[in-house]
Amino acid sequence: MSNEPDGANEPPRKKLAGDVGVVVEHYNSRPDVGVVQRLESPILGLKNFNNWVKSVLITRFAHPVLSKGSTSNGYSGPGRGRGGGAGKVLDMGCGKGGDMTKWAKARVREVFAVDIAAISVDQARSRWESMRGPRFDASFAALDCYTEPLSKAFPPAKLAQPFDVVSMQFCMHYAFETVQKARCMLENVSRYLRTGGVFIGTIPNAEQLLEHLDEIPPNAEELSFGNSVYKIRFEERNERPVFGHKYWFYLQDAVENVPEYIVRWDNFVQMAAEYKLYPIYKEEFHQVFEEHQEHPEFGPLMVRMKVVDANGESAMDEDQWEAANIYIAFAFEKR
Ligand code: SAM
């Protein structure tokens, strides 16, 4: 176990230029609010729902009990029924450690948590340190995972045993600024992932974003759409590069106009195959809800996580529900 800084060459906390600098500054400067303040968020229902989706992904694809071939949770679709287990996890773009409890519940043995935002990494470490009950081992490091190899953050001995799961939640799309960044990200995902291991994540749904862009009337002042909860603004209507197709994202009480990039699914799948990663699951968030709401484990979990109340009433208003479906969840297997 280690809670000391990993990697002798931890990058200095200097200000970065360009879009990545805006992203880092944004996430570093967002306060890590306590439980009480978190409960006061105007989009609490949506935040709970996003956490529930991540829990579903983690439980289905990264749960050691399920991995042993058990179908005891009653799930009949694709999942980790084919051997292996989530002993060792890489949480890339871990942020403030929002998934630490999920990893504990999945009973993983060890988590490596990395993020470009050094202050967020410190907060993730504190969150892990303050966790009650039996804790997994954890290592933390600040790293630009889209320009630097993972080996820069962790010494070789720590990476000698491969990961069973790599998780990238709400962060992979920042890599699609350039082909080089996307490739560096995929190299970091795949290099230390064992064969049969799983890569899970959540990203904005490019298809839907581009459909909305197409629907904007030609005389509109701004290339934007959204509702009271979120806003997406493109800079260009016609130029749609495969990498670096930028838009600005605002999400109430979460993201303040940060530059993000379209991830074209087909292009992503094609590239991932070069890193021996093959898709086994992809659904829009609304579909994840439809698929799992009646599930014997994930249905009650939705009540416990306050996505719905005991009567099945949603904690999200219509705008939050619409914003929820900006995203898709995915899982790839390394072969
Ligand atoms: N995964 C966490 C979660 O689900 O709560 C955090 C998600 S937050 C929306 C996006 C995260 O991606 C931020 O913490 C940000 O610093 C991180 N990120 C962006 N670019 C990155 C990069 N180049 N390398 C590592 N992390 C990056």
Residues whose N, C-alpha, C, O or C-beta is under 5 A from the ligand:
A	BS01	SAM	Y27 G93 C94 G95 G98 V114 D115 I116 A117 S120 L143 D144 C145 Y146 Q169 F170 C171 Y174
